[in-house]
Amino acid sequence: MNRTANITFYAFLIFLMLPALGCGGKDPGIPIVDGDDDDDAYEFDFEVIPEYDVEWETLPESRCSGISHNNDVTVKAAEGGTVAYCLPGDALDGSSLLLDAGALSADARIIITGAQDFEFAEGVTGAGPAIRIGASALNGSEPVLLKKASSLTLPLYKGLLASDSSLSLQLYYNIDGKTGVLTFGQSAVDGDMDSEADEEMLWEENVRYLIDANNELFSLPVRSFGIYQVAMPESGARRK
């Protein structure tokens, strides 16, 4: 028997032995069909994927009402605009300055930032964060001034008002290094203030402030850029 005949013979033997070796076309994941629907068998490989419980985190809402974050922006004196710090969860969230047309002495870049707490009088504590309202002129080196009273809104610490907004509040301010305190009665200024600072601030008599109890915000008119912080007696005394 020549070499070619030997190879053919052994190949034929291997073919005959394939069923005995378990290689009769049976591959994992491939159905074995013998032509009889009742006896057909199928083999499949399945990967079991575990289930996970997903807890969705509720994002905080901004304390700004009806306005969007608009900070460190250019405001044209002839047009005015609103500068607002509206970042949910941030300590400064809710701060804003509303500038009417003609309120600025010149076009300026306006920014709201945080500042260091004031050194309060004995028995007084902060009722909200210290807020710096800054302005830088776009052209020239002349300082930018407020020519009109503009509404400043400051955030109070959350939960401070609870269900009662009649806290005895004060306003600490620092304008060009001059500091003072406004003490409010029912709705008007009723306290001693630094006379030099008052002349620059041009506080109107009977300055009235507003409280947004839902968003826990404090608003009043101001006439100068500077640092402002709402304060209250440590005892949380209520107005009578």
C-alpha positions as MATLAB code, in Angstrom:
seq = 'MNRTANITFYAFLIFLMLPALGCGGKDPGIPIVDGDDDDDAYEFDFEVIPEYDVEWETLPESRCSGISHNNDVTVKAAEGGTVAYCLPGDALDGSSLLLDAGALSADARIIITGAQDFEFAEGVTGAGPAIRIGASALNGSEPVLLKKASSLTLPLYKGLLASDSSLSLQLYYNIDGKTGVLTFGQSAVDGDMDSEADEEMLWEENVRYLIDANNELFSLPVRSFGIYQVAMPESGARRK';
ca = [
       0.000    0.000    0.000;
       1.533    3.285   -1.068;
       1.746    6.410    1.111;
      -1.305    8.091   -0.408;
      -3.408    4.992    0.176;
      -2.253    4.856    3.837;
      -3.339    8.477    4.469;
      -6.707    7.857    2.860;
      -7.227    4.687    4.938;
      -6.408    6.344    8.269;
      -8.532    9.372    7.450;
     -11.454    7.023    6.812;
     -10.885    5.317   10.194;
     -10.854    8.686   12.029;
     -14.112    9.641   10.321;
     -15.730    6.424   11.505;
     -14.541    7.081   15.096;
     -15.853   10.666   15.375;
     -19.259    9.703   16.904;
     -17.503    7.615   19.556;
     -15.250   10.557   20.411;
     -18.264   12.826   20.970;
     -17.487   15.062   18.039;
     -20.548   14.352   15.973;
     -21.304   17.957   15.320;
     -22.382   18.758   18.892;
     -21.254   22.312   19.728;
     -22.336   24.230   22.873;
     -25.086   26.646   22.103;
     -26.044   24.943   18.844;
     -29.364   23.072   18.761;
     -29.215   19.339   18.100;
     -31.976   18.540   15.633;
     -32.673   14.995   14.479;
     -35.677   15.774   12.318;
     -38.274   14.797   14.955;
     -39.806   17.918   16.484;
     -40.854   16.028   19.632;
     -37.383   14.835   20.469;
     -35.322   17.847   19.442;
     -32.999   19.070   22.220;
     -31.473   22.509   22.571;
     -28.549   23.658   24.613;
     -27.952   27.374   25.373;
     -25.496   29.252   27.548;
     -27.109   32.060   29.578;
     -25.350   34.759   31.610;
     -27.349   35.795   34.653;
     -27.107   39.552   35.189;
     -27.808   40.607   38.786;
     -30.408   43.299   39.462;
     -29.410   46.556   41.129;
     -31.585   48.876   43.183;
     -30.911   52.427   41.990;
     -31.617   55.283   44.377;
     -32.018   58.568   42.536;
     -30.619   61.552   44.401;
     -32.923   64.563   44.599;
     -31.021   67.642   43.500;
     -31.552   70.818   45.545;
     -33.504   73.650   43.988;
     -32.157   77.155   43.669;
     -33.461   79.820   46.027;
     -33.608   82.271   43.140;
     -37.169   82.764   42.015;
     -37.731   83.355   38.317;
     -34.109   84.296   37.556;
     -31.068   82.338   36.412;
     -27.434   82.399   37.493;
     -25.884   85.527   35.998;
     -22.757   86.447   37.935;
     -19.501   88.236   37.080;
     -21.115   89.904   34.074;
     -20.975   93.189   32.219;
     -23.838   95.590   32.908;
     -24.339   98.667   30.746;
     -25.243  101.766   32.714;
     -27.904  102.855   30.222;
     -29.632   99.470   30.273;
     -29.216   98.096   33.786;
     -29.681   94.412   34.552;
     -29.819   91.745   37.231;
     -26.716   90.152   38.680;
     -27.656   86.904   40.402;
     -25.875   84.078   42.176;
     -28.129   81.068   41.619;
     -26.280   77.813   42.277;
     -28.394   75.257   44.179;
     -26.764   74.076   47.391;
     -24.214   76.905   47.435;
     -24.121   79.165   50.518;
     -24.503   82.253   48.316;
     -27.451   80.854   46.364;
     -30.225   83.454   46.200;
     -27.976   86.533   46.274;
     -28.792   89.187   43.692;
     -28.550   92.874   42.823;
     -31.224   94.486   40.653;
     -29.861   97.478   38.742;
     -32.325   99.780   37.034;
     -31.357  101.690   33.903;
     -29.161  104.597   34.965;
     -28.318  103.068   38.355;
     -24.622  102.715   37.469;
     -22.317  105.690   36.949;
     -20.596  103.800   34.117;
     -20.592  100.475   32.311;
     -19.093   97.926   34.700;
     -18.313   94.331   35.484;
     -20.405   93.301   38.481;
     -19.646   90.265   40.637;
     -21.113   88.640   43.748;
     -18.696   86.741   45.979;
     -18.488   85.506   49.539;
     -16.645   87.436   52.244;
     -15.375   86.892   55.766;
     -17.980   87.174   58.517;
     -18.118   90.422   60.438;
     -16.986   90.717   64.010;
     -20.397   91.011   65.598;
     -21.251   92.819   68.788;
     -21.630   90.733   71.906;
     -24.829   88.724   71.850;
     -25.182   88.975   68.048;
     -24.647   86.238   65.484;
     -24.828   85.930   61.701;
     -28.202   85.188   60.161;
     -26.713   84.535   56.724;
     -23.370   84.551   54.899;
     -21.379   87.731   54.273;
     -21.779   88.839   50.651;
     -19.454   91.126   48.687;
     -20.912   93.107   45.795;
     -18.074   94.365   43.622;
     -17.888   96.556   40.530;
     -15.007   97.331   38.195;
     -15.149   99.925   35.436;
     -14.768   98.734   31.857;
     -13.208  101.982   30.674;
     -11.028  104.286   32.725;
      -9.983  104.075   36.342;
     -12.821  106.020   37.953;
     -14.691  103.991   40.589;
     -18.153  102.813   39.641;
     -20.897  104.233   41.854;
     -24.561  103.530   42.371;
     -26.527  106.600   41.331;
     -29.837  105.061   42.360;
     -30.938  102.835   45.208;
     -30.776   99.249   43.979;
     -32.443   96.191   45.435;
     -29.975   93.852   47.129;
     -31.103   90.360   48.113;
     -29.179   88.335   50.680;
     -29.718   84.687   51.653;
     -30.563   83.786   55.231;
     -29.410   80.546   56.794;
     -31.875   77.798   55.945;
     -34.354   76.970   58.658;
     -33.768   80.271   60.434;
     -37.184   81.693   59.819;
     -39.022   78.461   60.551;
     -42.694   79.418   60.432;
     -42.131   82.956   61.721;
     -40.440   85.721   59.751;
     -40.572   88.299   62.565;
     -36.974   87.923   63.712;
     -35.234   91.021   65.034;
     -32.721   91.457   62.209;
     -29.717   93.723   61.731;
     -27.575   94.500   58.714;
     -23.804   94.769   59.068;
     -22.040   96.559   56.227;
     -18.527   97.490   55.141;
     -18.158  100.134   52.452;
     -14.668  101.252   51.499;
     -13.404  100.105   54.881;
     -16.082  101.938   56.827;
     -18.368   99.663   58.824;
     -21.711  100.139   60.452;
     -24.888   98.412   61.559;
     -28.493   98.974   60.607;
     -30.939   97.921   63.293;
     -34.482   97.556   62.062;
     -37.692   98.240   63.913;
     -40.919   97.053   62.407;
     -39.942   98.342   58.968;
     -37.524  101.248   59.375;
     -33.958  102.023   60.329;
     -33.797  102.544   64.072;
     -30.184  102.557   65.145;
     -26.934  104.505   65.304;
     -24.830  104.374   62.152;
     -21.403  105.634   61.173;
     -21.983  109.142   59.834;
     -19.215  109.054   57.212;
     -20.427  105.762   55.826;
     -23.991  107.046   55.844;
     -23.075  110.010   53.649;
     -21.541  107.715   51.043;
     -24.289  105.137   51.277;
     -27.046  107.739   51.065;
     -29.420  105.603   53.091;
     -32.958  106.782   52.717;
     -35.000  107.393   55.815;
     -37.341  104.594   56.776;
     -35.434  101.976   54.848;
     -37.775   99.051   54.409;
     -36.736   95.489   53.897;
     -38.652   92.531   52.536;
     -38.568   88.910   53.647;
     -39.190   86.063   51.211;
     -40.203   83.415   53.749;
     -40.491   80.639   51.156;
     -36.929   81.019   49.882;
     -35.551   82.547   53.099;
     -34.217   85.719   51.491;
     -33.739   89.249   52.825;
     -34.003   92.251   50.454;
     -33.494   95.999   50.880;
     -32.340   98.996   48.813;
     -28.640   99.905   48.891;
     -26.726  102.813   47.375;
     -23.159  101.516   47.509;
     -21.127   98.495   46.585;
     -19.523   96.725   49.519;
     -19.909   93.825   51.943;
     -23.229   93.054   53.605;
     -24.357   90.458   56.141;
     -27.634   89.946   57.968;
     -27.338   89.363   61.733;
     -29.622   88.691   64.677;
     -29.492   88.393   68.456;
     -28.063   85.043   69.546;
     -31.185   84.434   71.597;
     -33.275   84.687   68.447;
     -35.365   87.397   70.105;
     -38.555   88.316   68.319;
     -39.782   91.802   67.611;
     -42.638   92.946   69.792;
];
